[in-house]
């Protein structure tokens, strides 16, 4: 994995060196409203991070995650992940979240565009999906702004705080993304 740079942010691959920074973000009290984020000790989280794949390339599978840093000086404001499964290695699923203070600044859309560029460019995926709970209006706006289309409702498609909840499945294909990108520059630089 490589570091991604956008106009206002650095997307830093999560590894053993910055796992505690991400662990701190994941423990922000407001992140669990729409997501099932496991509660584990910092040491266990670091162990999980060390076990993740290190190289993101064509035919790679696993969970790839970036710590989002923004501001002056750069500080952790959230995370974004791309999961690629063994059963459907040409389809990835993104997830993301920002701490409360970083919301409503366009950071999620900016980070999502960078990761989608990486997914279709470096990993050569055919499709990227995202799932959100219907009441997460802010995340729906992020997906709409970045070219995703609503596919369908998945009844009981996720578990949040121990309860099965319905989720909306969104997706964007490589062809759709390419058409959108050719209409305007992505603004993503690779470091």
C-alpha positions in Angstrom: 0.0 0.0 0.0 1.1 3.5 -0.6 0.4 6.9 1.0 -2.3 8.9 -0.9 -2.3 12.6 -1.0 -5.3 14.7 -1.8 -5.7 18.5 -1.9 -6.2 18.7 1.9 -5.4 15.3 3.3 -2.9 12.6 3.7 -4.2 9.0 3.6 -1.6 7.0 5.5 -1.6 3.2 5.2 -2.3 1.7 8.6 0.5 -0.4 9.9 2.1 -1.2 13.3 3.6 2.4 13.5 0.3 4.2 13.4 -2.1 1.5 14.6 -2.5 3.3 18.0 -3.5 6.6 16.2 -6.2 4.7 14.4 -7.2 2.9 17.6 -7.7 6.3 19.2 -10.0 7.4 16.3 -12.0 4.2 16.4 -12.7 4.8 20.1 -14.2 8.2 19.5 -17.7 8.0 21.2 -19.7 9.1 18.1 -18.3 6.5 15.6 -20.5 3.6 16.6 -23.8 5.1 15.8 -23.9 3.6 12.2 -21.1 1.1 12.3 -20.2 -2.0 14.3 -16.7 -1.2 15.4 -15.3 -3.9 17.6 -14.1 -2.9 21.0 -10.6 -4.3 21.5 -7.6 -3.3 23.5 -4.9 -1.4 21.7 -2.5 -4.3 21.8 -5.0 -6.6 20.2 -5.7 -4.0 17.5 -2.0 -3.7 16.8 -1.8 -7.5 16.4 -4.7 -7.5 14.0 -3.1 -4.7 11.9 0.2 -6.6 11.7 -1.7 -9.6 10.3 -3.2 -7.7 7.4 -1.8 -7.9 3.9 0.9 -5.3 3.1 0.7 -5.1 -0.7 -2.3 -3.8 -2.5 -2.1 -4.9 -6.1 -4.1 -6.8 -8.7 -5.6 -10.0 -7.3 -4.9 -8.9 -3.7 -7.5 -9.8 -1.0 -7.9 -8.7 2.5 -8.5 -5.4 4.4 -6.6 -2.3 3.4 -7.0 0.7 5.6 -5.8 4.3 5.7 -5.7 6.7 8.5 -7.0 10.1 7.4 -4.9 13.1 8.4 -5.9 16.7 7.8 -5.3 20.2 9.2 -2.2 22.1 10.3 -0.5 20.3 11.8 -1.7 17.1 10.3 -3.9 15.2 12.8 -6.0 12.0 12.6 -9.5 12.9 11.5 -10.9 9.5 10.5 -10.2 6.3 8.5 -11.2 4.6 5.2 -10.9 1.0 4.3 -11.1 -1.2 1.2 -12.0 -4.8 1.7 -11.5 -7.3 -1.1 -12.8 -10.9 -0.5 -11.6 -14.2 -1.8 -15.0 -15.1 -3.2 -15.3 -12.0 -5.3 -11.7 -10.7 -5.9 -12.8 -8.2 -8.5 -15.2 -6.4 -6.2 -14.2 -4.3 -3.2 -16.2 -2.7 -0.4 -15.4 0.6 1.2 -16.1 1.8 4.7 -15.2 5.1 6.2 -15.8 7.3 9.2 -14.7 10.7 10.5 -14.5 12.1 14.0 -17.3 14.6 14.8 -15.1 17.7 14.4 -14.0 16.7 10.9 -17.5 16.1 9.5 -19.2 18.5 7.0 -15.9 19.6 5.5 -15.8 17.3 2.4 -13.1 15.1 3.8 -15.1 11.9 3.4 -15.8 12.6 -0.3 -12.1 13.5 -0.9 -10.8 10.4 0.8 -13.3 8.2 -1.0 -12.3 9.6 -4.4 -8.7 8.8 -3.6 -9.3 5.2 -2.6 -11.6 4.6 -5.5 -8.9 5.9 -7.9 -6.5 3.5 -6.2 -9.0 0.6 -6.4 -9.7 0.9 -10.1 -6.1 1.9 -11.0 -3.7 -0.2 -8.9 -5.9 -3.1 -7.9 -7.9 -3.2 -11.1 -11.2 -3.9 -9.5 -14.4 -4.1 -11.6 -16.7 -2.6 -9.0 -16.6 -1.0 -5.6 -19.6 -1.2 -3.2 -20.6 0.5 0.0 -23.3 -0.3 2.6 -24.9 2.3 4.8 -27.9 2.2 7.2 -30.8 4.1 5.6 -30.8 6.9 8.3 -27.2 7.8 7.7 -28.1 10.8 5.5 -24.6 12.3 5.5 -23.0 9.1 4.2 -25.7 8.8 1.5 -24.7 12.4 0.3 -21.0 11.3 0.2 -21.8 8.3 -1.9 -24.1 10.4 -4.2 -21.3 13.0 -4.7 -18.7 10.4 -5.6 -20.7 8.7 -8.3 -22.2 5.7 -6.4 -25.7 4.5 -7.3 -28.2 2.9 -4.9 -28.7 -0.8 -5.8 -31.0 -2.3 -3.2 -31.9 -2.8 0.5 -30.3 -5.7 2.2 -32.6 -6.8 5.0 -30.6 -7.5 8.2 -27.4 -6.9 6.2 -25.3 -5.7 9.1 -25.0 -5.9 12.9 -24.7 -2.7 14.8 -24.4 -2.7 18.6 -25.5 -6.3 18.6 -28.7 -5.8 16.5 -29.3 -6.8 12.9 -30.1 -3.8 10.8 -31.1 -3.2 7.2 -28.5 -1.6 5.0 -28.6 0.1 1.6 -26.1 -1.3 -1.0 -24.5 1.3 -3.3 -22.0 0.6 -6.1 -19.9 2.1 -8.8 -18.4 0.2 -11.7 -15.0 0.8 -13.2 -16.7 2.1 -16.4 -18.9 4.6 -14.5 -15.9 5.8 -12.5 -13.8 6.2 -15.7 -16.6 8.3 -17.4 -16.9 10.5 -14.3 -13.1 10.9 -14.0 -12.7 11.8 -17.6 -15.2 14.6 -17.1 -12.8 16.2 -14.5 -9.5 15.6 -12.8 -9.5 13.5 -9.6 -7.1 15.8 -7.7 -5.3 12.8 -6.2 -1.5 12.5 -6.1 0.4 9.4 -5.1 3.3 9.6 -2.7 
